[in-house]
Amino acid sequence: MATTKRTTKSPPPQPAAEPAPCKPCNGTGSVAITVRVGRKHRPVGKQDGFCLNCFGTGTDPDS
């Protein structure tokens, strides 16, 4: 009798897990910053700013 070669199947590759969205910017990469003007620094509106937690990527750096 001839010997047969037996191999084991490797498990199928797991799909890559999606990174969690950044909490301060909700995954957008930008946050609203209040604009203040005048001597009393009264708020007049909001301006889009760069998210300093994720540096604009939108993904949580801790995950």
TARATA-V809899 format. One record per helix or strand. SS is the DSSP state (alpha for helix, beta for strand). FROM is the first residue (numbers start at 1). LEN is the number of residues. If there is no record, write none. Layout:
((SS FROM LEN) (SS FROM LEN))
This chain:
((beta 21 1) (beta 30 8) (beta 42 9) (beta 59 1))
